[in-house]
Amino acid sequence: LKGINMLPSNAWDSHPDVTLKLFSLAAEAEGYLGHLDKMESYYNEVLSQTSISTLEKKNVYMAKLQSMANTELRYEATVDLCLGVLEDLGCKIPRGKVSRTIEASTLLHQTVKMIKQTPIETFDTLPELTDPSKLATMDFLHKIADSSCLTGEKPFLLMYKLAVTRVVQTTLLHGSFDVSGVVLAMLGWMAMFVLGDIETARYIGERALQVQEKSKSEVGKAKVFTFLSTFIFYHVKPLQSSLKPLLESYQSGMRTGDKSYAMWCLLYHNVFFPFMIGKPLKLIEEQCQASISLMLDLKELEQAACLRSFWQLCLNL
């Protein structure tokens, strides 16, 4: 904010790069702090600049999308905004139901086949994806996948399939990036619940871990372990084996600003898995109280609502 206040009145003309960077950082920071009105003002200021490309506006778009999806819980609106931005970036997704269904089904089977045919050691040596346009496209596709999954609406499953499979194929063909491990974990979820293939889901989940461990960035770690621990590995591994990774992933999410999935990791580590393992109800209730306070402070309302329902269940026992 101090940096913005020091800018001259014609900053967008005289210092466009610095001004864009400051406003983008301000939008991200205010969004993470839950100051939505301030975030919105910075977002609108950047979007009003016609001389700046869609690619250059990526960070403020992501700040807005983070707020829409994780704080306001407007998942369908999040998907719509992503689709519009992707079109500007030259990435088109079929709008028609029939064409979308055909492409989604084809890509899912094609991508699973690609994973199985790729030697395991290749996942250790994937090059780093560096093209800014491709990276931006992958980030928006990842956001579509995330929000489509959370809508709970069947039509959005097609969007989920399309987004995840496109990002996984880009990873295999062009290189990995921050959330390549995440989308592989999401593909594992589809192998489990769409294809009904537990062994393939386990195999893809292990490849997701492999890619995440080789990544130079911690971004995405919390989400990878949320998907793997809660949707895949609990079918094939003891619940106790997931507790330490979930705790580490919660800490990683808090360090990297992924407070949404950090809270999901906290929920499973502190409450859900201890309950299923058979920990005393008194301990579970204490963990509920401590965890929900943090969720509300961080304005992660979906996790708080989920925990509140479970807490009531525990009180009724």
VEXVO-295383 format. One record per residue (C-alpha): residue in one letter; x, y, z. Coordinates in steps of 0.1 Angstrom, whole numbers, plus 5000, padded with zeros to 4 digits. Each point is the difference from the previous one (the first is absolute). Layout:
N
AXYZ...
END
This chain:
317
L500050005000K502950245008G501549934966I496750074982N499650335020M503450114987L499149954964P499550314979S496550084986N501049884965A501649685013W498349774975D501650214972S503350085015H500849685020P497649734987D502149705011V500550115036T496450125003L498749674988K502249815023L499050215031F496349984992S500149634994L501949935032A497550225019A497049814985E501649675010A500950115035E496650155008G498349694986Y502049775023L499250235029G496349974992H499750384992L497849944970D498950364994K503750124998M500949704979E497150094976S501250364996Y503549894990Y498649744977N497750254982E502850254997V502249754982L497249874978S499150354989Q503550044983T499449934964S503750024991I500749695022S499649654985T497949735015L503249805007E501450295020K496850025020K500349645011N500950065036V497150235007Y497749764983M501349725023A499550225030K496450064990L499449634992Q501549905034S497550235017M497049884979A500749645005N501349975035T498450295019E496850074981L499549634989R498850124966Y501349704981E498050034968A500950374996T503649905005V499849754972D498350264977L502750265007C502849754993L498449904967G499950364989V503650065009L501149684983E498250104968D502150335001L503149785004G499149794969C498849695019K496549904990I497949745018P496949864983R496850185011G497549744986K499049725023V500549724973S503450124988R501150065036T498949655010I501849834971E503350195006A499949955037S499549624998T502649964972L502650215018L499549815033H500849664985Q502750144978T501850175030V499849695023K501549804971M502850264997I500849985037K500349624999Q502250004969T502450275014P503049835017I500050065038E503550164999T498750264975F498050165028D503350085018T501550184970L497150204986P501350334987E498750325016L497250184981T501150364995D497850154972P498050285018S496949954978K499949635005L500650055038A497150245002T497749774980M500949715023D499250215031F496650104987L499249654990H501049885034K497750265016I497149874978A500749645011D500050115037S496850204998S498249754978C500749725026L498650225028T496850094983G498649665007E498150024967K500149724975P500450224969F503250155014L501649655001L500650044963M501850335006Y502149825027K500949724976L500950244972A502150235022V501949735018T500849794970R501250304980V502450105027V501349655006Q500749964963T501850334998T502149895030L501049684982L500650164967H501650345009G501149985036S498950035037F499150315019D498850105035V496849795001S500949714977G499949775030V496650145009V498449934966L501549655000A498349945034M496850134986L500349764971G500549725025W496750115016M498349964966A501649664996M498549905033F496550154998V499350034963L501849694986G499649805032D503649874997I501750005035E503449874987T500350264973A499050275025R502749885024Y502649994972I499150364988G500050125037E503649875004R501050184969A498450325014L502249965031Q503049934979V499550334980Q499250205031E503149885018K502250094971S498450354997K502150305010S496950165014E497849915030V497050154982G497449744997K501349765026A497050055023K497649934972V501949694988F499849845034T496450105005F499049824969L502249705005S499449945037T496250064999F499049854967I502649744990F502549875025Y497549945028H498749714978V503449844998K502050125030P499450025038L498550345011Q502850055025S502550024971S498350324987L500250205033K503650124997P499750094963L496850195007L501650205029E503050084978S497650104971Y498050235024Q503350175010S501050034963G496750154990M500250265027R503650094989T499050034963G496750185005D497849714990K497950055031S497049824984Y501649664997A502150065031M496650005019W498949684982C503249845011L499550135036L496449875000Y501049644990H503150005022N498450145031V496449874998F498949764973F502849745000P500550005038F496249935003M500249714975I503149865017G498150005033K501550295020P497950115031L497150224993K501250265026L503250044980I498050034968E497850275014E503050205012Q501549984966C496750114984Q500050325022A503650094992S499749924963I496850194993S501350325017L503050004975M497749934970L497750295009D503050235006L501249924965K496550034986E500149644987L496249965004E499549674981Q502449815022A498550175031A496549904990C501149644993L501749995034R497050155018S497749734987F502549735011W500550165034Q496249995005L500149634991C502649945027L498050195026N497049784992L501949675006
END
